[in-house]
Amino acid sequence: MNIYSHEVSIVGVTGYAGQELDRLLAAHPKIQVAGRFASKADVKSGAEPFSLEKLRSYSPDVVVLATEHELSMHLVPELLDAGFRVVDMSGAFRLKDPKLYSEWYGFDHSAPALLKEAVYGLPEFYAKQISGARLVANPGCYATAAILPLAPLYKAHALDPGATVVVDGKSGVSGAGRQPKQETHFCEVYENISAYGVLKHRHTPEMVSQLPGATFDQFVFTPHLMPLNRGILNTIVLRPAERVSVRSILTETYAKTPFVKVLPEGSLPNIHSIVRTNLCSIGIVSKGPVTVIISAIDNLVKGAAGQAVQNLNLMLGCEPGAGLS
């Protein structure tokens, strides 16, 4: 007898995020994986080459795409037309303005109408919309680690309107994906730290679009590659408005959320404290007019596959934390 209530297919299961999702769903009490597909550009042993005909034979409740941005952009309309619900882990549907894709991603968007329909898959803010969505755009990893601590402050108008917010991000190498590149080779990364995508990283417009009132002129994001397998640590420097308690706002916002933890005064998160969990840990230090927020996530879990499981739970009516304990 089948004990599972729902079935999910994964396209792109051979990549790091796809593998992590497959691992998490193997322990899910209500969801099983039916159909593990390689992307059309990456057919590996242990995964089937993707075809719509083969996908139909599995009849999944939701299809999760762990594919490159442009491939997702072309697959999503096809899947929606075929009647499937989709969680897309790429950046292909995270932005509402199609013009931003040519500027930040380097391609023209071929399905601009679906950008309006896509629900940004940050469960802490959009749970109701996600539950009924046909298309959920899973957030980026750097973006998740920045938006969770910053969005409540922007919404509360808690920041000095004349000050710039600076986000210094550091990520493990798995965030660059499995496809080999010179800059992610062992000899390039080991005993090294390097900045990349300076003033042009594609998660920047994603962050700005999710922070009410934020502008490109007063928001600076700089990512760095670290010699780590996984994990993201963001150091955020900001200037609060007068008589504003950043700690009070964030503590109240996340008092009842299972996967965002505001640490007590004097405690700061690190990579070891969150690795292989779906947690976003937030530490806060204030002195005079300046506040520094440290946020940490596992880029493959809360930054990708774990967040996808949260979205699947909402879409399929499962317990919010199912498969993520």
C-alpha positions in Angstrom: 0.0 0.0 0.0 1.3 3.5 -0.9 1.7 5.5 2.3 2.4 8.7 0.4 -0.2 11.3 -0.4 1.6 13.2 -3.1 4.2 12.7 -5.9 6.8 15.2 -7.2 9.1 15.0 -10.2 12.5 16.6 -10.2 14.0 18.0 -13.4 17.7 18.6 -13.0 18.2 16.0 -10.3 21.9 15.6 -11.1 22.9 19.1 -9.9 23.7 20.1 -6.3 20.3 21.6 -5.6 18.5 18.8 -7.3 20.4 16.2 -5.4 19.7 18.0 -2.1 16.0 18.1 -2.9 16.0 14.4 -3.7 17.7 13.7 -0.4 15.3 15.8 1.6 12.2 14.3 0.0 13.5 10.8 0.7 12.7 11.5 4.3 9.4 13.3 3.7 6.4 11.6 5.3 3.8 12.6 2.7 5.7 13.2 -0.6 7.6 10.8 -2.7 9.7 11.4 -5.8 8.2 10.0 -9.0 10.5 10.8 -11.9 14.1 11.9 -11.6 15.2 13.7 -14.8 18.4 15.2 -16.0 18.1 18.4 -17.8 18.3 18.2 -21.6 21.8 19.6 -21.4 23.0 17.3 -18.6 22.1 13.6 -19.1 23.8 11.6 -16.3 23.6 8.0 -15.2 20.9 7.4 -12.7 18.5 10.0 -14.1 16.2 9.9 -17.1 16.5 12.3 -20.0 13.7 14.7 -19.7 10.6 14.5 -22.0 7.1 15.8 -21.5 5.7 12.4 -22.6 7.8 10.6 -19.9 6.8 13.2 -17.3 3.1 12.6 -18.1 3.5 8.9 -17.4 4.4 9.7 -13.8 1.5 12.2 -13.3 3.2 14.2 -10.5 1.3 16.7 -8.4 4.1 19.2 -8.8 7.2 19.5 -11.0 10.4 21.0 -9.5 12.9 22.5 -11.9 16.5 22.5 -10.7 17.7 23.7 -14.0 19.6 26.7 -15.5 17.7 30.0 -15.9 17.2 29.9 -19.6 16.2 26.3 -19.7 13.6 26.9 -16.9 12.3 29.9 -18.9 11.5 27.6 -21.8 10.3 24.6 -19.8 7.8 26.4 -17.5 5.3 27.5 -20.2 5.3 24.0 -21.6 4.7 22.5 -18.2 2.0 24.9 -17.2 0.2 24.3 -20.6 0.3 20.6 -19.8 -1.5 21.2 -16.6 1.4 20.8 -14.1 2.1 23.0 -11.1 5.8 24.1 -11.0 8.4 25.2 -8.4 11.3 26.7 -10.3 14.6 26.9 -8.4 16.3 29.0 -11.1 16.0 32.8 -11.3 13.9 32.7 -14.5 10.7 33.9 -12.8 11.9 35.8 -9.7 11.7 39.3 -11.2 8.5 41.0 -12.3 10.1 43.4 -14.8 11.2 41.5 -18.0 13.6 44.3 -18.8 15.7 43.4 -15.8 16.6 40.0 -17.4 18.5 41.5 -20.3 20.4 43.8 -17.9 21.2 41.4 -15.1 20.9 37.9 -16.6 22.0 38.6 -20.2 19.0 37.2 -22.0 15.6 38.5 -23.2 12.7 36.9 -21.3 10.5 34.8 -23.6 7.6 34.4 -21.3 7.0 37.9 -19.7 3.3 37.3 -19.1 4.2 34.5 -16.6 6.4 36.9 -14.6 3.2 38.6 -13.3 1.7 35.2 -12.3 4.7 33.7 -10.6 4.6 33.8 -6.8 7.9 34.6 -5.1 8.5 31.5 -3.0 9.6 33.0 0.4 7.2 31.1 2.7 7.7 33.5 5.6 6.0 36.3 3.6 3.9 34.7 0.9 2.5 31.5 2.4 -1.1 32.2 1.3 -0.2 33.0 -2.3 2.2 30.0 -2.5 -0.5 27.6 -1.4 -2.7 28.3 -4.4 0.0 29.1 -7.0 0.6 27.3 -10.3 4.1 28.7 -10.5 6.4 29.4 -7.6 9.8 31.1 -8.1 12.1 29.7 -5.5 14.3 32.6 -4.1 18.0 32.8 -4.6 20.3 31.8 -1.8 22.1 35.2 -1.3 18.7 36.9 -1.6 17.1 34.7 1.0 19.8 35.5 3.5 19.4 39.2 2.9 15.7 39.6 2.4 14.7 37.8 5.6 16.5 40.2 8.0 15.9 43.3 5.8 12.4 43.1 4.5 10.7 43.7 8.0 12.9 46.8 8.5 12.0 48.2 5.1 8.3 47.5 5.6 8.4 49.2 9.0 10.2 52.3 7.5 12.8 51.6 10.1 15.9 52.7 8.1 17.5 56.1 7.7 16.2 57.2 4.3 19.5 58.9 3.5 21.8 56.0 4.3 23.0 53.2 2.0 22.5 49.6 3.0 25.6 47.4 2.4 25.4 43.6 2.1 28.7 41.7 2.2 28.0 38.1 1.2 30.2 35.0 1.5 29.3 31.7 -0.1 30.5 28.2 -0.4 31.5 26.8 -3.8 28.4 24.7 -4.2 26.5 28.0 -4.8 28.2 28.2 -8.2 26.6 25.0 -9.3 28.1 21.7 -10.4 29.1 22.7 -13.9 33.0 23.0 -13.8 34.4 26.5 -14.2 38.0 27.7 -13.9 37.2 30.0 -10.9 35.7 27.1 -8.9 38.5 24.6 -9.4 40.2 23.4 -6.2 43.5 25.2 -6.9 41.6 28.5 -7.5 39.4 28.3 -4.4 41.6 26.6 -1.7 43.3 29.1 0.7 41.6 31.9 -1.2 38.8 34.5 -0.9 37.6 36.3 -4.0 34.9 38.9 -4.7 32.9 38.4 -7.9 29.9 40.0 -9.7 30.8 43.3 -8.1 27.9 45.8 -8.7 26.4 43.4 -11.2 25.4 40.2 -9.4 21.9 38.9 -10.5 20.6 38.6 -7.0 20.8 42.4 -6.5 17.6 43.2 -8.4 15.9 40.3 -6.7 16.8 41.8 -3.3 15.8 45.3 -4.3 12.4 44.1 -5.7 11.6 42.4 -2.4 12.5 45.3 -0.1 9.8 47.9 -0.2 11.2 51.3 -0.9 14.8 50.0 -1.7 16.6 51.6 -4.6 19.7 50.5 -6.6 21.3 53.8 -5.6 21.2 53.0 -1.9 21.7 49.3 -1.9 25.1 47.7 -2.4 25.6 43.9 -2.6 29.0 42.3 -3.0 29.4 38.5 -3.0 32.6 36.6 -2.2 33.6 33.0 -2.9 34.9 31.1 0.1 36.8 27.8 0.3 33.7 26.0 1.7 31.4 23.3 0.3 28.2 25.0 1.4 26.8 27.9 3.5 26.2 31.6 3.2 27.1 34.3 5.7 25.8 37.9 5.0 27.2 40.9 6.9 24.7 43.7 6.5 25.6 47.2 7.6 22.8 49.8 7.9 21.7 52.9 9.7 18.3 52.7 11.5 16.0 55.6 11.8 16.0 57.4 15.1 14.4 55.6 18.1 14.1 52.3 16.1 14.9 49.0 17.6 16.1 46.6 14.9 16.1 43.7 17.4 12.5 44.3 18.5 11.2 44.4 14.9 13.0 41.2 13.8 12.2 39.4 17.0 8.5 40.2 16.8 8.4 39.3 13.0 9.9 35.9 13.5 8.6 34.9 16.9 6.4 32.1 15.5 8.3 31.1 12.4 10.0 27.7 12.6 12.9 28.4 10.2 14.1 31.9 11.1 15.8 32.4 14.4 16.8 35.7 15.9 19.7 35.0 18.2 19.9 36.6 21.7 22.0 39.7 22.2 25.7 38.8 22.3 25.3 35.8 19.9 26.1 35.7 16.2 25.6 32.9 13.7 28.2 31.1 11.8 28.3 28.5 9.0 28.7 25.5 11.4 25.5 26.5 13.3 23.2 26.2 10.2 24.9 23.8 7.8 22.5 21.0 6.5 19.5 22.7 8.2 16.7 24.8 6.8 17.4 27.6 9.4 18.2 31.2 8.7 20.0 32.5 11.9 20.2 36.2 12.5 22.5 38.1 14.9 22.3 41.8 15.6 24.9 44.2 16.9 24.1 48.0 17.4 26.4 50.8 18.4 25.6 54.4 18.1 24.0 55.1 14.7 25.1 51.9 13.1 23.6 48.4 13.2 25.3 45.3 11.8 23.2 42.2 11.1 24.8 38.8 10.5 22.6 36.3 8.7 23.5 32.7 7.9 21.9 29.9 5.8 22.8 26.7 4.1 22.7 27.7 0.4 21.6 24.3 -0.7 18.8 23.9 2.0 17.2 27.2 3.1 18.8 28.8 0.0 17.4 26.2 -2.5 16.1 22.7 -1.8 14.8 23.2 1.7 12.9 26.3 0.7 11.5 24.3 -2.2 10.2 21.7 0.3 8.6 24.5 2.3 6.9 25.6 -0.9 5.8 22.1 -1.8 4.3 21.6 1.7 2.2 24.8 1.2 1.1 23.8 -2.3 0.2 20.3 -1.3 -1.3 21.0 2.1 1.3 19.2 4.2 2.6 20.3 7.6 4.9 23.4 7.2 8.0 21.6 8.6 7.4 18.2 7.0 10.6 16.7 5.7 12.7 19.4 7.2 13.2 18.4 10.8 
